[in-house]
């Protein structure tokens, strides 16, 4: 049984007894004794508030100070100092401002000791203005004052201002100490300020403080960040005392500079020498392996880490989720998700954000949404990730909606936000919305668009067929257009068959990235489609002369936790016979449903039957067929392709999804395509070319018995999905405009003829269809539309 606490002791004895309890780590008894004192002196208040703060109970410390002020007791500077430290530990800005107000009220605002503590307090609360106010109120400033205000600049995201303050300190005659140097060097690392870092290194050598392990570790990191790995090695090798921090820094430095072998050698040496590894050590080597493409080794190290008794923390989980994302390993990602759930990391925004991106990259956007909804306090990165996830899946409207929700929630967007939103507008052909968002960057959000944002606008305009406008936009750009901008224009030139602009875009691309095979292949294909065989041949010769080889296209699908990869015409699989039999049977069903192979995407000089057979062998069709053969009760399959999906395959997979009655998700080099019920989430934005738009407009013109002058009419948008396959419609328009039928008004006939210029060559394979049959099909389809 505990002895009874004494009461009515003199103040000095009460203070002594309180200190005794605190020295015995009995905070509860110390507080009980304090509460029995009728009028505790200021030292007793100070000692107890400080004790609470040291034990991580800063809220209790703040409550105790509030009780003191409620009693109208005037604190001295030492009591205020204990309260300031409690505010700094808690990071509570409101209490920090109250502490500063009391310091000013009671005349302690010019006290150096208290002033330095308040600068540090505001720095930890990330309130720069408060720290600057305290700093300027001080009549005398020592090295601690300067160091604290520099650190405040750094913690508030103003590293350049912090380095300016550091220079002012030196010019003011204040000599930096080890704390100053070790806090300034990380800013040099982040900003890649090599010259200033070297100046500080010179100061370190001249003043003989190089043995300080914190300074040496910071110097290693600074040189590594500035890509001076040799200097980093020199500093590391000259260190007399290398602790775990310096080893970790060197491991990270090697990984950042692509020297994974040396990094792993240091890690293995640490294990051999019995160094006490910590979480930072394991995370550095695991994340480093992931950054350098050693994904499998990273996963092996993760298992080794757990065997050593270290449970993965938030940093580890985020890194491993990145590995699952890169490998597109849905199963691995789900295992990490389960670990996060079991070990209570569901409140960790960083881990959940990594989950969002993993599921999105693996084609599971719905699960991404659920993970996003679980985040109680969504930061900018979380919003950006969800916006980008929707953009890569072609949900531009959803990306826009999330952007507006983000603004309404009070979270400020950054440049990455706008890249994601503009990308979504591009994939969904939201031209006006995209241009509005782009213009609002500088006018509303005070963010100057960079080259990436300009490239997104070029892509938006190009995908919408506004090629000339996109080209003018590029010519008027303040910065030089990037390869992605020229690439977007070149890709659109193939869709909209603009050879002249294709030549201009390709010329710049050959200068910017002369060894990118995709640009040469795309230009060659444009020439082939335009029947410019000579120029196509010259482009191929240029590739061979430069030794450039095209990356072979391949597609893969995961079945029963095993990845199956296919290339064009692949017959190496043991299931090849089943796959080709399935495609043969499916081809007949698709034809009956209205599918016609688009032989435009076969660039060899073959007859029609051979071209159609070649289309059947494309890798994405083989992978989709294999996935459908192994559904095992699943309602969807996900296929990945390293290159852009072929236009004919895009159309064929729509039919496959409708006939089989499942969702087929295909992720190509640009985005995800969700095929269900005969439609794609891209709504044919990628494959729809100018000729097809004109044909559909001609159909609408016939239906309304009036000319339509704009191929982007709102009426056209309504009927796009109601009109049957464009090949049938094309043939009917062709036949109709050449017939002597008097049922079509002259204006409509003229409109149909004008929109039928340079129609695709599908007529050749459909001339056997009688005109009355085509007209019957058209009349039946038009009867289902809202226009009577």
TASUL-V152576 format. One record per residue. RES is the residue in one letter. SS is DSSP state (H for helix, E for strand, L for the rest). OMEGA is omega as a letter, one per 20 degrees, with the letter a starting at -180 (999 if undefined). D_FIRST is the distance of its C-alpha to the first C-alpha in whole Angstrom. Layout:
res	ss	omega	d_first
RES	SS	OMEGA	D_FIRST
RES	SS	OMEGA	D_FIRST
This chain:
res	ss	omega	d_first
X	L	a	0
X	L	r	4
X	L	r	6
X	L	a	9
X	L	r	12
X	L	r	15
X	L	r	18
X	L	r	22
X	L	r	22
X	L	a	25
X	H	a	26
X	H	r	27
X	H	r	23
X	H	r	22
X	H	a	23
X	H	a	22
X	H	r	19
X	H	r	19
X	H	r	21
X	H	r	19
X	H	a	16
X	H	r	19
X	H	r	20
X	L	r	17
X	L	r	18
X	L	a	15
X	H	a	17
X	H	r	15
X	H	r	13
X	H	r	17
X	H	r	18
X	H	r	16
X	H	r	17
X	H	a	20
X	H	r	20
X	H	a	19
X	L	a	22
X	L	a	25
X	L	a	28
X	L	r	27
X	L	a	29
X	H	a	31
X	H	r	30
X	H	r	26
X	H	a	28
X	H	a	29
X	H	a	27
X	H	r	24
X	H	r	27
X	H	a	28
X	H	r	25
X	H	a	25
X	H	a	29
X	H	a	28
X	L	r	25
X	L	r	28
X	L	a	27
X	H	r	30
X	H	r	30
X	H	r	27
X	H	r	28
X	H	r	31
X	H	r	30
X	H	r	28
X	H	r	32
X	H	r	33
X	H	r	31
X	H	a	32
X	H	r	35
X	H	r	35
X	L	r	34
X	L	r	37
X	L	a	36
X	L	a	38
X	L	r	37
X	L	a	38
X	H	a	39
X	H	r	36
X	H	r	34
X	H	r	37
X	H	r	37
X	H	r	33
X	H	r	34
X	H	r	37
X	H	r	36
X	H	r	33
X	H	r	37
X	H	a	38
X	H	a	35
X	H	a	36
X	L	a	39
X	L	a	39
X	H	a	43
X	H	r	42
X	H	r	39
X	H	r	41
X	H	r	44
X	H	r	42
X	H	r	41
X	H	r	44
X	H	r	45
X	H	r	43
X	H	r	44
X	H	a	47
X	H	a	47
X	L	r	45
X	L	a	47
X	L	a	46
X	L	r	48
X	L	r	50
X	L	a	47
X	H	a	47
X	H	a	44
X	H	r	43
X	H	r	46
X	H	r	45
X	H	a	42
X	H	r	44
X	H	r	46
X	H	r	44
X	H	a	42
X	H	r	45
X	H	r	46
X	H	r	43
X	L	a	44
X	L	r	47
X	L	a	49
X	H	a	52
X	H	r	53
X	H	r	50
X	H	r	50
X	H	r	53
X	H	r	53
X	H	a	50
X	H	a	52
X	H	r	55
X	H	a	54
X	L	r	53
X	L	r	55
X	L	a	54
X	L	r	53
X	L	a	52
X	H	r	52
X	H	r	48
X	H	a	50
X	H	a	53
X	H	a	51
X	H	a	48
X	H	r	51
X	H	r	53
X	H	r	50
X	H	r	50
X	H	a	53
X	H	a	53
X	H	r	50
X	L	r	52
X	L	r	54
X	L	a	57
X	H	a	57
X	H	r	61
X	H	r	60
X	H	r	57
X	H	r	59
X	H	r	61
X	H	r	59
X	H	r	58
X	H	r	62
X	H	r	62
X	H	a	59
X	H	r	61
X	H	r	64
X	L	r	62
X	L	r	61
X	L	a	58
X	L	a	57
X	L	r	55
X	L	a	52
X	H	r	50
X	H	r	48
X	H	a	51
X	H	a	54
X	H	r	51
X	H	a	51
X	H	a	54
X	H	r	56
X	H	r	54
X	H	r	56
X	H	r	59
X	H	a	58
X	H	a	58
X	H	a	61
X	L	r	63
X	L	a	64
X	H	a	65
X	H	r	67
X	H	r	64
X	H	r	62
X	H	r	64
X	H	r	64
X	H	r	61
X	H	r	61
X	H	r	64
X	H	r	61
X	H	a	59
X	H	a	61
X	H	a	63
X	L	r	59
X	L	r	58
X	L	a	55
X	L	r	56
X	L	r	53
X	L	a	50
X	H	r	49
X	H	r	49
X	H	a	52
X	H	r	54
X	H	r	52
X	H	r	53
X	H	r	57
X	H	a	57
X	H	a	56
X	H	a	59
X	H	r	62
X	H	r	61
X	H	r	61
X	L	r	64
X	L	r	65
X	L	a	66
X	H	r	64
X	H	r	66
X	H	r	64
X	H	r	61
X	H	a	62
X	H	a	63
X	H	a	60
X	H	a	57
X	H	r	59
X	H	r	59
X	L	r	55
X	L	a	54
X	L	r	50
X	L	r	50
X	L	a	47
X	H	a	46
X	H	a	47
X	H	r	50
X	H	r	51
X	H	r	50
X	H	a	52
X	H	r	55
X	H	r	55
X	H	a	55
X	H	r	58
X	H	r	60
X	H	a	59
X	H	a	60
X	L	r	64
X	L	a	64
X	L	a	64
X	H	a	61
X	H	r	62
X	H	r	61
X	H	r	58
X	H	r	57
X	H	r	58
X	H	a	56
X	H	r	53
X	H	r	54
X	H	r	54
X	H	r	51
X	H	a	50
X	H	a	52
X	L	r	50
X	L	r	47
X	L	a	46
X	L	a	42
X	L	r	44
X	L	a	42
X	H	a	43
X	H	r	45
X	H	a	47
X	H	a	47
X	H	a	48
X	H	a	51
X	H	r	53
X	H	r	52
X	H	r	54
X	H	r	56
X	H	r	58
X	H	a	58
X	H	a	60
X	L	r	62
X	L	r	63
X	L	a	61
X	H	a	59
X	H	r	59
X	H	r	58
X	H	r	55
X	H	r	54
X	H	r	54
X	H	r	52
X	H	r	49
X	H	r	49
X	H	r	48
X	H	a	46
X	H	r	44
X	H	r	44
X	L	r	43
X	L	r	40
X	L	r	40
X	L	r	40
X	L	r	43
X	L	a	42
X	H	a	44
X	H	r	46
X	H	a	47
X	H	r	48
X	H	r	50
X	H	a	52
X	H	r	52
X	H	r	53
X	H	r	56
X	H	r	57
X	H	r	57
X	H	a	59
X	H	r	62
X	H	a	62
X	L	a	62
X	L	r	60
X	H	a	59
X	H	r	57
X	H	r	55
X	H	r	54
X	H	r	53
X	H	r	51
X	H	r	49
X	H	r	49
X	H	r	47
X	H	r	45
X	H	a	44
X	H	a	43
X	H	a	41
X	L	r	39
X	L	r	39
X	L	a	41
X	L	r	43
X	L	a	42
X	L	a	43
X	H	a	47
X	H	a	48
X	H	a	48
X	H	r	49
X	H	r	52
X	H	r	53
X	H	r	53
X	H	a	55
X	H	r	58
X	H	a	57
X	H	r	58
X	H	a	61
X	H	r	63
X	L	r	62
X	L	a	64
X	L	a	61
X	H	a	61
X	H	r	60
X	H	r	57
X	H	a	57
X	H	a	57
X	H	r	54
X	H	r	52
X	H	a	53
X	H	a	52
X	H	a	48
X	L	a	48
X	L	r	46
X	L	a	47
X	L	r	50
X	L	a	51
X	H	a	55
X	H	r	55
X	H	r	54
X	H	a	57
X	H	a	59
X	H	a	58
X	H	r	59
X	H	a	62
X	H	r	63
X	H	r	62
X	H	r	65
X	H	a	67
X	H	r	68
X	L	r	68
X	L	a	71
X	L	a	69
X	H	r	70
X	H	r	70
X	H	r	66
X	H	r	65
X	H	r	67
X	H	r	65
X	H	r	62
X	H	r	63
X	H	r	63
X	H	r	60
X	H	r	58
X	H	a	60
X	H	r	59
X	L	r	55
X	L	r	55
X	L	a	55
X	L	r	58
X	L	r	60
X	L	a	61
X	H	r	65
X	H	r	63
X	H	a	63
X	H	r	67
X	H	r	68
X	H	a	66
X	H	a	67
X	H	r	71
X	H	r	71
X	H	r	70
X	H	r	73
X	H	a	75
X	H	a	74
X	L	r	75
X	L	r	78
X	L	a	76
X	H	a	79
X	H	r	79
X	H	a	75
X	H	r	74
X	H	r	77
X	H	r	75
X	H	a	72
X	H	a	73
X	H	a	75
X	H	a	71
X	H	a	70
X	H	a	71
X	H	a	72
X	L	a	69
X	L	r	66
X	L	r	67
X	L	a	67
X	L	a	70
X	L	r	72
X	L	a	72
X	H	a	74
X	H	r	72
X	H	r	72
X	H	r	76
X	H	r	76
X	H	r	75
X	H	r	77
X	H	r	80
X	H	r	79
X	H	a	78
X	H	a	82
X	H	a	83
X	H	r	82
X	L	r	83
X	L	a	87
X	L	a	87
X	H	a	88
X	H	r	90
X	H	r	88
X	H	a	85
X	H	r	87
X	H	r	88
X	H	r	84
X	H	r	84
X	H	a	87
X	L	r	85
X	L	r	82
X	L	r	81
X	L	r	79
X	L	r	81
X	L	a	81
X	L	r	78
X	H	a	79
X	H	r	77
X	H	r	79
X	H	r	83
X	H	r	81
X	H	r	81
X	H	a	84
X	H	r	86
X	H	r	84
X	H	r	85
X	H	r	89
X	H	a	89
X	H	a	88
X	L	r	90
X	L	r	93
X	L	a	93
X	H	a	95
X	H	r	96
X	H	r	92
X	H	r	91
X	H	a	93
X	H	a	92
X	H	a	88
X	H	r	89
X	H	r	90
X	H	r	87
X	H	r	85
X	H	r	87
X	H	a	87
X	H	a	83
X	L	a	82
X	L	a	85
X	L	r	83
X	L	a	82
X	H	a	84
X	H	a	83
X	H	r	85
X	H	a	88
X	H	a	88
X	H	r	87
X	H	r	90
X	H	r	92
X	H	r	91
X	H	r	92
X	H	r	96
X	H	a	96
X	H	r	96
X	L	a	98
X	L	r	101
X	L	a	101
X	H	a	101
X	H	a	102
X	H	r	99
X	H	r	97
X	H	r	98
X	H	r	98
X	H	r	94
X	H	r	94
X	H	r	96
X	H	r	94
X	H	a	91
X	H	r	92
X	H	a	94
X	H	r	90
X	L	a	89
X	L	r	86
X	L	r	85
X	L	r	84
X	L	a	81
X	L	r	81
X	L	r	80
X	E	r	77
X	E	a	75
X	E	a	72
X	E	a	70
X	E	r	67
X	E	a	67
X	L	r	65
X	L	r	63
X	E	a	66
X	E	r	68
X	E	a	72
X	E	a	74
X	E	r	78
X	E	a	80
X	L	r	84
X	L	a	86
X	L	r	83
X	L	a	84
X	L	a	82
X	L	r	79
X	L	a	80
X	L	a	79
X	H	a	82
X	H	r	85
X	H	a	82
X	H	a	82
X	H	r	85
X	H	r	86
X	H	a	84
X	H	r	85
X	H	r	88
X	H	a	88
X	H	a	85
X	H	r	88
X	H	r	91
X	H	a	88
X	H	r	87
X	H	r	91
X	H	r	92
X	L	r	89
X	L	a	91
X	L	r	89
X	L	r	92
X	L	r	91
X	L	a	91
X	H	r	93
X	H	a	93
X	H	r	90
X	L	a	92
X	L	r	94
X	L	r	96
X	L	a	100
X	L	r	99
X	L	a	101
X	H	a	99
X	H	r	98
X	H	r	97
X	H	a	95
X	H	r	93
X	H	r	92
X	H	r	91
X	H	a	89
X	H	a	87
X	L	a	86
X	L	a	84
X	H	a	80
X	H	r	78
X	H	r	80
X	H	a	80
X	H	r	76
X	H	r	76
X	H	r	78
X	H	r	76
X	H	a	73
X	H	r	75
X	H	a	76
X	L	a	72
X	L	a	70
X	L	r	69
X	L	r	68
X	L	a	67
X	L	a	68
X	E	r	68
X	E	r	69
X	E	a	69
X	E	r	71
X	E	r	71
X	E	a	74
X	L	r	74
X	L	r	77
X	L	a	78
X	L	r	79
X	L	a	83
X	H	r	84
X	H	r	86
X	H	r	83
X	H	a	81
X	H	a	84
X	H	a	84
X	H	r	80
X	H	r	80
X	H	r	82
X	H	a	80
X	H	a	77
X	H	a	79
X	H	a	81
X	H	r	78
X	L	r	76
X	L	r	73
X	E	r	71
X	E	r	72
X	E	r	70
X	E	r	72
X	E	r	71
X	L	a	74
X	L	a	74
X	L	a	73
X	L	r	71
X	E	r	70
X	E	r	73
X	E	a	72
X	E	r	75
X	E	r	74
X	L	r	77
X	L	r	80
X	E	r	78
X	E	r	76
X	L	r	74
X	L	a	76
X	L	r	79
X	L	a	81
X	L	a	80
X	L	a	81
X	L	a	84
X	L	r	86
X	L	a	89
X	H	a	91
X	H	a	94
X	H	r	92
X	H	r	91
X	H	r	94
X	H	a	95
X	H	r	93
X	H	r	94
X	H	r	97
X	H	r	96
X	H	r	95
X	H	r	98
X	H	a	100
X	H	a	97
X	H	a	98
X	L	r	101
X	L	a	101
X	L	r	100
X	L	a	97
X	L	a	97
X	L	r	93
X	L	r	92
X	L	r	88
X	L	r	89
X	H	r	86
X	H	r	88
X	H	a	88
X	H	a	85
X	H	a	85
X	H	a	87
X	L	a	86
X	L	a	84
X	L	a	87
X	L	a	90
X	L	a	90
X	L	a	90
X	H	a	92
X	H	r	95
X	H	a	96
X	H	a	96
X	H	a	98
X	H	a	101
X	H	r	101
X	H	r	101
X	H	a	104
X	H	a	106
X	H	a	106
X	H	r	107
X	H	r	110
X	L	r	111
X	L	a	114
X	L	r	112
X	L	a	112
X	L	a	109
X	L	r	107
X	L	a	108
X	H	a	109
X	H	a	106
X	H	r	104
X	H	r	106
X	H	r	106
X	H	a	102
X	H	a	102
X	H	a	104
X	H	a	103
X	H	a	99
X	L	r	101
X	L	r	102
X	L	r	101
X	L	r	99
X	L	a	98
X	H	r	100
X	H	a	98
X	H	a	102
X	H	a	103
X	H	a	101
X	L	a	102
X	L	r	105
X	L	a	106
X	L	r	104
X	L	a	106
X	H	a	106
X	H	r	106
X	H	r	103
X	H	a	101
X	H	r	102
X	H	r	101
X	H	a	97
X	H	a	97
X	H	r	98
X	H	a	96
X	H	a	93
X	H	r	94
X	L	a	94
X	L	a	90
X	L	a	90
X	L	a	89
X	L	a	92
X	L	999	95
